[in-house]
Amino acid sequence: MKSSLPMRHASEEPPKARSRPLVRAARMALYPRSTEATRGKLDRLVQYARAHKKALILTHDNPDPDSIAAGVALAHLLEKLAGVEAIVAYGGIVGRAENRALIKVLKLPVVPVARVVFDEYDLICMVDTQPEQGNHSLPARHFPDVVIDHHPERPDSHLAPIADVGGPIGATSTVVAEYFRASGLKVPSPVATALFYGIKADTRDLGRQTTRQDVDAYLWLFPMTDKDALGEIEHPKLPLDYFRLYHTAIERAQVYGDAVVCDLADIYAPDMVAEVAERFMSLEGMRWSLAFGEYEDNLYFSIRTGDRRMNAGRLIRDVIEARGGSAGGHGTMAGARLPVKELGPVATKRLKEDVVKDFLDAFGLKGRKGKKVV
């Protein structure tokens, strides 16, 4: 299968990730996302992967359904089309009950990154994150061969030999589903179900950051999904800590005009800040929602906005990266992590106050006084 996409070859024998110098490498063109273009991308990915023996696919830390699904689906493609053994690994924890159910119910083969010996892999892939993002557990001495992500392109992604990043697409699962569709392979039911749920979760049932490609992939996958499994994933049993956290959230939330801000203090799972930020966007009259909490010497932030004129990803990078943290996201949703290990309680409190002030200023609410929700 010959690709119609223009391609520059960095070398006939692709170098391994751990020894490759950081020079600009040949990479796949991104647009248009036609069937022919997708086949070309898949062809290049498979051709490159065949020169390797063992692949590590890394999700972002504390992975969400989109990241998990994209990783598992890419592993299946590499094994079936390129004959490369692949495993999927994640840093942090899988915290939300729905995300744990996704892995448990579908029996998805993902492992904590603590079990990974990076030097054993000669093909390193990233899904739903990028080298500069900072929300992943790839050691600095390594660099990915393959980067697949729907978030805005970061400069270092140019260094990966194979990169399919950026664009308006709402989920990385959509990108990998397009590869599956172009391959002609039968999609195993657990993989189809995971990809479907990845798109559903990241686009909020096709209601946020959704493109024609997301809708097409969603409808194509739906007949192949395990509907009983989907029910178990979407409605799992919830731990007691979940209800305690929401009790804290409602007590501590403050409304500043058309923004709601919630300091959750200590949290049992980093990805709960995203769930709380999402939930508070349901509060009548809100244009912005900001939630944050502390977990293992890091502050985790999540923002949501209903204002399509704003860019949540750019905003959170401006506020957090200036303080030494890492951040990422796109138009209506974004997240960040800010280390506080070296700070005492007083300094951490002051830092949180300064960050909230910067966000409120950016929201156009400078000087507003907060009012408790309850």
VENZI-V308359 format. One record per residue. N is the residue number from 1. PHI is phi as a letter, one per 20 degrees, with the letter a starting at -180 (999 if undefined). Layout:
# VENZI-V308359
N_PHI ; N_PHI
This chain:
# VENZI-V308359
1_999 ; 2_e ; 3_f ; 4_e ; 5_e ; 6_f ; 7_b ; 8_d ; 9_e ; 10_f ; 11_a ; 12_f ; 13_d ; 14_f ; 15_f ; 16_e ; 17_f ; 18_f ; 19_d ; 20_f ; 21_f ; 22_e ; 23_c ; 24_f ; 25_d ; 26_f ; 27_b ; 28_f ; 29_f ; 30_e ; 31_c ; 32_f ; 33_e ; 34_f ; 35_g ; 36_f ; 37_f ; 38_f ; 39_f ; 40_f ; 41_f ; 42_f ; 43_g ; 44_f ; 45_f ; 46_f ; 47_g ; 48_f ; 49_f ; 50_f ; 51_e ; 52_c ; 53_d ; 54_b ; 55_d ; 56_d ; 57_d ; 58_d ; 59_e ; 60_f ; 61_f ; 62_l ; 63_f ; 64_e ; 65_g ; 66_f ; 67_f ; 68_f ; 69_f ; 70_f ; 71_f ; 72_f ; 73_f ; 74_f ; 75_g ; 76_f ; 77_f ; 78_f ; 79_f ; 80_f ; 81_e ; 82_d ; 83_m ; 84_d ; 85_f ; 86_c ; 87_c ; 88_d ; 89_c ; 90_c ; 91_e ; 92_m ; 93_c ; 94_e ; 95_e ; 96_f ; 97_g ; 98_f ; 99_f ; 100_f ; 101_f ; 102_g ; 103_f ; 104_f ; 105_f ; 106_e ; 107_l ; 108_f ; 109_e ; 110_c ; 111_c ; 112_f ; 113_f ; 114_f ; 115_e ; 116_e ; 117_d ; 118_g ; 119_f ; 120_e ; 121_d ; 122_d ; 123_c ; 124_d ; 125_c ; 126_c ; 127_c ; 128_m ; 129_b ; 130_c ; 131_g ; 132_e ; 133_f ; 134_n ; 135_d ; 136_c ; 137_d ; 138_f ; 139_g ; 140_f ; 141_f ; 142_d ; 143_b ; 144_f ; 145_e ; 146_c ; 147_c ; 148_c ; 149_b ; 150_e ; 151_f ; 152_g ; 153_f ; 154_e ; 155_g ; 156_f ; 157_f ; 158_f ; 159_f ; 160_f ; 161_g ; 162_c ; 163_b ; 164_c ; 165_c ; 166_n ; 167_n ; 168_e ; 169_g ; 170_e ; 171_b ; 172_f ; 173_g ; 174_f ; 175_g ; 176_f ; 177_f ; 178_f ; 179_f ; 180_g ; 181_f ; 182_f ; 183_f ; 184_n ; 185_f ; 186_f ; 187_e ; 188_g ; 189_g ; 190_f ; 191_f ; 192_f ; 193_f ; 194_f ; 195_f ; 196_g ; 197_f ; 198_f ; 199_f ; 200_g ; 201_f ; 202_f ; 203_d ; 204_l ; 205_l ; 206_m ; 207_d ; 208_b ; 209_l ; 210_d ; 211_d ; 212_g ; 213_f ; 214_f ; 215_f ; 216_f ; 217_f ; 218_g ; 219_f ; 220_f ; 221_f ; 222_g ; 223_f ; 224_e ; 225_e ; 226_e ; 227_f ; 228_f ; 229_f ; 230_g ; 231_f ; 232_f ; 233_f ; 234_f ; 235_c ; 236_e ; 237_f ; 238_d ; 239_f ; 240_g ; 241_g ; 242_f ; 243_f ; 244_f ; 245_f ; 246_f ; 247_f ; 248_f ; 249_g ; 250_f ; 251_f ; 252_e ; 253_f ; 254_c ; 255_d ; 256_d ; 257_m ; 258_d ; 259_c ; 260_d ; 261_c ; 262_c ; 263_e ; 264_e ; 265_l ; 266_f ; 267_c ; 268_e ; 269_b ; 270_g ; 271_f ; 272_f ; 273_f ; 274_f ; 275_f ; 276_f ; 277_f ; 278_f ; 279_f ; 280_f ; 281_f ; 282_f ; 283_f ; 284_g ; 285_n ; 286_e ; 287_d ; 288_c ; 289_c ; 290_c ; 291_c ; 292_b ; 293_a ; 294_d ; 295_b ; 296_l ; 297_m ; 298_c ; 299_e ; 300_d ; 301_c ; 302_b ; 303_c ; 304_c ; 305_b ; 306_d ; 307_e ; 308_f ; 309_f ; 310_e ; 311_c ; 312_f ; 313_f ; 314_f ; 315_f ; 316_f ; 317_f ; 318_g ; 319_f ; 320_e ; 321_f ; 322_f ; 323_d ; 324_n ; 325_e ; 326_c ; 327_b ; 328_a ; 329_q ; 330_b ; 331_g ; 332_d ; 333_b ; 334_a ; 335_b ; 336_b ; 337_c ; 338_c ; 339_f ; 340_c ; 341_g ; 342_e ; 343_d ; 344_e ; 345_g ; 346_f ; 347_f ; 348_f ; 349_f ; 350_f ; 351_f ; 352_f ; 353_f ; 354_f ; 355_f ; 356_f ; 357_g ; 358_f ; 359_f ; 360_f ; 361_f ; 362_f ; 363_f ; 364_n ; 365_c ; 366_g ; 367_n ; 368_f ; 369_e ; 370_e ; 371_c ; 372_f ; 373_f ; 374_c
